[in-house]
Every structure is written in structure tokens, then in C-alpha cells.
Amino acid sequence: MRTKFLFLWLFAVCSLSNLWAQSYPTRQVKIIQPLGVGSPGDLISRAIAQSLTQTFGQAFVVENKVGANGIIGMEACAKAPPDGYTFCIPSFSQVTMNPLLYAKLPYDPLKDLAPVINIGVINSAVVVNASVPANSLQELMDLAKSKPGQFNWGSWGLGSFPHLYLSVLQQESGASFTHVPFKSIDQVITSLLAGDVQVTLNTPGLMQPFVKAGKVKVLAIVGKRRSPLLDAPTLKEAGYPPPILSWVGMTAPAGTPKEIIARVNSEVGKLLLDPKFIDRVLTPVSVDPTGGSPEEFGEFMRIDRENAAKVARLANLKME
């Protein structure tokens, strides 16, 4: 009798849970974006929010919480109520690198965030201001060796992807740059165009207009293959195999109902298989779609941190 009662109770709970998930959402849903307006993650966040708004019939709204290499936004995401009404779309730096660089990080990505879906790999490009007398990555490295510290390398914070690659390239080549961290990606681009910093990493999609205008030169592509947007060799072809690649994904506060995560995973997964969405949203920001289950994304995040820890040691990055 007790077993039968327990079975009926569990059935009722599961049925109510499924019904609740099916009626979700009943109000506005927030997507926290920890990087600045115009960044690949921001553009993807807005496109996904627009699509989910149409699918679910409730507004999905992007909220940019920028600063401290994404820590401000990720802390807000991690500490939000796990009720399915807050998601975030971080990238490699906020999930993989920050735990390796900050001793007092106010969130643990593997404990405080529930994986939703791996959106894709972000391809980048090593670019320089047009005034820099280098037309290849090797020429840039040689120049920085002959004039140590005279060329500024811009990034959007300690542990950001440009900073990581600066550290790795310096370690491997013996070149010496001056690291100049900014608060956001758009500030780095503005400074690069003004010539205040001479070198940075950014996506081919964002850099293409400036390359065409003759304001910026691209020296190498950080990705598995050449970019269809910019004519340049891959980092491997340039003689510096990439130790790690950047990415962007979707997470939620830990404890968010699995039924809701599964629904959002399914809808975003459909977008990542849609050629029109890929061509309109992902290709222009140089992202190759990945997709997969929440469990697969969770395992990916764990392995990615292990790999990044090896790179951080190689690059001699110190924890703050």
C-alpha cells in the first residue's frame, strides 16, 4: 500500500512538473550578457533572445552587465533565483579562465552554473593597426623582439582570450609587448583604430570592415581553418599552433529546473542547426555552431578548464 502511494505521489509530482514546464514562461525572461554591446556574445544573445521571444510568446530580454572581465555579469547570473527566468551567455574567459586567474572569484562556474548548451567555437584573428610595419605574424614577433615593450597589445581584461594569447606568444617567441587591458571589446577596437594599442585579437567578422577600409591588417586566424571573411593563414600555418580555442555557451543558475533547461536547450539547438540562423547570426561573428545536450556541455566545460590550466602554467599566468 505504501509503495503504491509513493508511486502515485511521484507520478503526480512528475506530471505537475511537466505541466509547469510546458506552461513556461509566464513572464519576462532575462539573458545576462557579461561582455559589451557589439561583442560576438552580445550579438548572439540578442539573436537568440529574439527567436525565443517568438517561440515562447514571452519576452526574452538581454541585459549587459559589463566589467572585471565578465565577473560582474557572471556573479549576477550565478546568484539569480534558479527559477528559469534568468540565463546567461558567457564565453571561454568567464567560465574557463577566470577560476584560474582570480583567487577570490565570487562564483564557481562548475558549481554555481547549470550548463544549457554549447553554442559554438569563436574564431579570432591577430590584427594590427595599419601603421605597424609587419605583414605577417612572424614579422610582428621579430619586431617586438627588436623593440621590447614598445608595442601595446589590447585586451578586455586579465585572462581574456587576447591576454591569454599574448602570454602564450610571448612565452613561445621571446617577443615583448605591453599589455593594455580595457573594460570592453568596443573600447579595444576604438583604441586599436586610434593607434593607442597596436595589436589585439578579435573576430574576423568584427575586423573585416576595418581591414577593407585599410585601417587594420590581419596577420593570422586563431581557429581550426582559414576564415571566409579575411585572407590570412591560420595560427598553425603561421608557425604557432593554437593551444586552446575560445567559445560561447548558454548557462543558468545552478538548481534551475531540468525540464526548463531541456526546453531551452531544444529550442536553441534548433537554431544551431538552421542554415539561415547560421548565415545571418553566427557566420558574421565568426562562430562555428556546436550544440549538444546540457550534459555534454557540462563535461566540455570541465575538460576545457583542465586544458586551460595547462596553458596558463605554460604562459606563466599568475593568480590575482
C-alpha positions in Angstrom: 0.0 0.0 0.0 2.8 2.4 1.0 4.7 1.5 -2.3 1.6 2.2 -4.3 1.1 5.5 -2.6 4.7 6.5 -3.2 4.4 5.6 -6.8 1.2 7.7 -7.2 2.8 10.6 -5.4 5.9 10.5 -7.6 3.7 10.3 -10.7 1.7 13.3 -9.6 4.8 15.3 -8.9 6.3 14.5 -12.3 3.1 15.3 -14.1 2.8 18.7 -12.3 6.5 19.4 -13.1 5.9 18.6 -16.8 2.8 20.7 -17.0 4.6 23.6 -15.3 7.5 23.3 -17.8 5.0 23.2 -20.7 3.4 26.4 -19.5 6.7 28.2 -19.0 7.4 31.1 -19.3 4.6 33.1 -17.8 6.6 36.4 -17.6 9.7 38.1 -19.0 13.0 36.1 -19.1 16.4 37.8 -18.7 19.5 36.8 -20.5 22.6 38.3 -18.8 25.5 39.1 -21.2 28.8 39.7 -19.4 30.5 41.4 -22.3 29.9 44.7 -24.0 27.4 45.7 -26.7 28.6 44.6 -30.1 30.7 41.7 -28.9 30.1 38.3 -30.5 28.4 37.1 -27.4 26.2 40.1 -27.3 25.1 39.8 -30.9 24.4 36.1 -30.4 22.5 36.8 -27.2 20.2 39.3 -28.9 19.5 37.0 -31.9 18.7 34.1 -29.5 16.5 36.3 -27.3 14.6 37.5 -30.4 14.0 33.9 -31.5 13.0 32.6 -28.1 10.6 35.5 -27.7 8.8 34.4 -30.8 8.9 30.7 -29.9 7.6 31.1 -26.3 5.4 34.1 -26.6 7.1 35.9 -23.7 9.8 38.5 -23.9 13.4 37.3 -23.6 15.5 40.4 -22.8 19.3 40.8 -22.9 20.8 42.7 -20.0 24.5 43.7 -20.4 26.4 43.6 -17.1 29.9 44.6 -18.1 33.1 44.8 -16.2 36.0 43.0 -14.5 36.4 40.5 -17.4 32.8 39.4 -17.1 32.9 38.8 -13.3 30.1 41.3 -12.6 27.7 39.7 -15.1 28.6 36.1 -14.1 28.2 36.8 -10.4 24.7 38.2 -11.1 23.8 35.1 -13.1 25.2 32.7 -10.5 23.3 34.4 -7.7 20.0 34.9 -9.5 17.0 32.8 -8.5 17.1 29.4 -10.2 13.6 29.6 -11.4 14.1 29.6 -15.2 13.8 33.3 -15.6 17.5 34.1 -15.8 20.0 32.7 -18.3 23.4 33.9 -19.3 25.6 33.6 -22.3 29.2 33.7 -21.2 32.3 32.8 -23.2 35.6 31.0 -22.6 37.1 33.7 -20.4 34.3 33.9 -17.9 33.9 30.2 -17.5 37.3 28.7 -18.1 39.9 31.3 -17.4 38.6 33.4 -14.5 38.7 30.5 -12.0 42.4 30.1 -12.9 43.2 33.8 -12.5 41.2 35.1 -9.6 41.8 33.7 -6.1 38.6 35.2 -4.7 36.2 34.8 -7.7 32.6 35.3 -6.4 31.3 32.3 -8.4 32.4 28.8 -9.4 31.3 28.1 -13.0 31.2 24.3 -12.4 29.2 24.6 -9.2 27.1 27.8 -9.5 26.1 27.5 -13.2 23.9 24.9 -14.8 25.0 24.1 -18.4 22.3 24.7 -21.0 24.0 24.4 -24.4 27.4 24.9 -26.1 26.6 27.5 -28.8 29.9 27.3 -30.7 33.6 28.0 -31.2 34.6 31.6 -31.6 37.3 32.1 -34.3 39.6 35.1 -33.8 42.2 37.0 -35.7 45.5 38.6 -34.7 45.2 42.1 -36.1 47.4 45.2 -36.0 46.9 48.9 -36.7 47.8 49.6 -40.3 50.8 51.7 -39.3 52.6 48.7 -37.8 55.4 47.7 -40.2 54.6 44.0 -40.1 52.6 41.9 -42.7 52.9 38.5 -41.1 52.8 37.1 -37.5 56.5 36.3 -37.7 57.4 39.8 -38.7 55.3 41.1 -35.8 57.1 38.8 -33.4 60.5 39.8 -34.7 59.6 43.5 -34.4 58.5 43.0 -30.8 61.8 41.3 -30.1 63.8 44.2 -31.5 61.7 46.8 -29.7 60.7 45.2 -26.4 57.6 46.8 -24.8 57.1 49.4 -27.5 54.0 47.8 -29.0 50.8 47.8 -27.0 48.6 44.7 -27.0 45.0 45.4 -26.2 42.6 43.0 -24.4 39.4 43.2 -22.4 40.8 42.1 -19.1 43.1 39.7 -17.3 42.5 36.2 -18.6 40.6 37.3 -21.6 41.3 35.5 -24.8 43.6 38.2 -26.2 45.5 38.4 -23.0 45.9 34.6 -22.9 47.3 34.5 -26.4 49.6 37.5 -25.7 51.1 35.5 -22.8 51.5 32.3 -24.9 53.0 34.1 -27.9 55.5 36.0 -25.7 56.5 32.7 -24.0 57.0 30.9 -27.2 58.6 33.6 -29.3 60.6 35.7 -26.8 58.8 38.8 -28.1 57.8 41.5 -25.6 54.6 43.6 -25.7 53.0 45.9 -23.2 49.6 44.5 -22.1 46.8 47.1 -22.0 43.5 45.8 -20.5 40.3 47.6 -21.2 36.8 47.2 -19.8 35.1 46.0 -23.0 35.7 44.8 -26.6 34.5 48.0 -28.2 37.0 50.1 -26.2 39.8 47.8 -27.5 38.6 48.3 -31.1 38.4 52.1 -30.6 41.9 52.2 -29.2 43.3 50.0 -32.0 41.8 52.2 -34.7 43.3 55.3 -32.9 46.7 53.6 -32.7 46.8 53.8 -28.9 47.2 50.0 -29.0 48.8 48.4 -32.0 47.8 44.7 -31.6 44.9 42.7 -30.4 42.8 39.6 -31.1 39.2 39.9 -32.3 36.8 38.1 -34.6 37.2 38.2 -38.4 33.5 39.4 -38.6 34.2 42.5 -36.4 37.5 43.2 -38.1 36.5 42.8 -41.7 35.2 46.3 -42.3 38.3 47.9 -40.8 40.6 45.6 -42.9 38.6 46.6 -46.0 39.0 50.3 -45.1 42.7 49.9 -44.8 42.8 50.8 -41.1 43.8 47.4 -39.8 45.9 44.5 -41.0 45.1 40.8 -40.2 48.2 38.6 -39.6 46.7 35.2 -38.6 43.5 33.4 -37.9 43.0 31.7 -34.5 40.9 28.7 -35.5 40.9 25.3 -37.0 40.6 26.6 -40.5 41.0 29.8 -42.5 38.3 32.4 -42.3 36.0 33.0 -45.3 35.9 36.7 -44.2 39.6 37.5 -44.1 42.5 36.4 -46.2 45.2 35.2 -43.7 46.9 32.0 -42.7 45.8 30.1 -39.6 47.9 30.4 -36.4 49.2 26.9 -37.1 50.2 27.8 -40.6 52.0 30.9 -39.2 54.1 28.6 -37.0 52.3 29.0 -33.7 49.8 26.1 -33.2 46.8 27.3 -31.1 46.9 25.8 -27.6 43.2 26.4 -27.0 40.2 27.9 -28.7 37.5 30.3 -27.5 33.8 29.5 -27.4 30.4 30.9 -26.3 27.7 29.0 -24.5 24.5 29.3 -22.5 24.1 28.6 -18.8 21.6 29.2 -16.0 21.9 29.5 -12.2 22.6 26.1 -10.6 19.3 24.5 -9.5 17.3 25.7 -12.4 14.6 23.0 -13.2 15.9 20.5 -15.6 12.7 20.5 -17.6 13.1 24.2 -18.4 16.8 23.7 -19.3 15.8 20.9 -21.6 13.2 23.1 -23.3 15.5 26.0 -23.8 18.3 23.6 -25.0 15.9 22.1 -27.5 14.9 25.5 -29.0 18.4 26.9 -29.1 19.7 23.6 -30.5 17.2 24.0 -33.4 18.7 27.5 -34.2 22.2 26.0 -34.3 21.1 23.6 -37.0 19.2 26.2 -39.0 21.3 27.3 -42.1 19.5 30.7 -42.1 20.4 31.4 -38.5 24.0 30.3 -39.0 24.4 32.5 -42.1 22.6 35.5 -40.6 24.0 35.4 -37.0 26.9 33.0 -36.4 29.0 33.4 -39.6 29.2 37.2 -39.4 30.6 37.0 -35.9 32.9 34.1 -36.8 31.3 31.4 -34.7 31.1 27.7 -35.8 28.0 26.1 -34.2 28.4 23.2 -31.7 25.1 22.3 -30.0 24.5 19.1 -28.0 23.0 18.3 -24.6 23.4 20.1 -21.3 25.3 17.1 -20.0 27.8 17.3 -22.9 28.3 21.0 -22.4 28.9 20.4 -18.7 31.6 17.8 -19.5 33.1 20.1 -22.1 33.4 22.9 -19.5 35.2 20.6 -17.1 37.7 19.4 -19.7 38.2 22.9 -21.1 39.3 24.2 -17.7 41.8 21.3 -17.3 43.3 22.1 -20.7 43.4 25.9 -20.0 45.1 25.3 -16.6 48.0 23.7 -18.6 48.1 26.6 -21.0 48.0 29.1 -18.0 51.0 27.4 -16.5 52.8 27.4 -19.9 52.1 31.1 -20.2 53.2 31.7 -16.6 49.9 33.5 -15.8 49.7 34.4 -12.1 46.5 34.3 -10.0 45.4 37.6 -8.5 
